[in-house]
């Protein structure tokens, strides 16, 4: 899982403005910047980015992240 997380965070750092909370959109953006031979690896990276962006949205809306006080 470390590979997926590191790759996802690197992509967010470089191309963060292009990612959204929609999995299908993120899947296309990931495929645009990284050529995968494995669909499942691409989907894992896009899924991690999607959940990360949703967490960012919750924090920005003031709801916070579960487990935080």
N, C-alpha and C positions, 0 to 999 in steps of 0.2 A: 504494500500500500504506500510505502514511502516514495516509490517512483511516481505513482499517480499524483500524490499530493505535491511533490516537488515540481513536477511538470505543470500541474494546474496553477500553482502559485506563481511560477515563472511566466506563464501565459497571461495571467491576470495582471501581473506587474507591467508587462510590455504592452498588452492590448486590452486593458481593462475596460475601456469605454465601449468596446464592441460586444461585450458579454452582457446578457440579460438574465432574468429569472426563468426563461423558457429553455427547456432541454433541447428541443429540436434546433432552435437558433444557435445555441452554444455548440451543438454537435457540428454544424456547418462551419462555424468560426474556427473551431479546433482543427477540423479537416483542412481548412484554408491555410493554416500556419504550420501544421505538423503532418507529415505523411506517415500514416500508420499502415502496417501490414495486417493489423488485427482490429477488427471492428469492435471487439469487446474492450480492448484497451482504450480506443478512442471514446467509447461510450462511458467507460469508467472516469476518464478525465473530464468529459463534458458533464457527467453527473456530479462530480466533485465541485466543478465550477458553478453549476446551477445551485447546489445547496449552499455554497459559500456566498453567492450573490443574494440568495434569499435571506441568509443570516445578516448580511450587510443592510438589506432593506429593513429588516425588523429593528435593527439597532438605530438606523436613521429615523425611523418612525417613532422611536421612543419606547417601544415595547420591550426592548432588551432581549437577551438570549436566555434561554432556560438555564437555571442554575446560578445565575448572577443575581446579586441583591441590589 
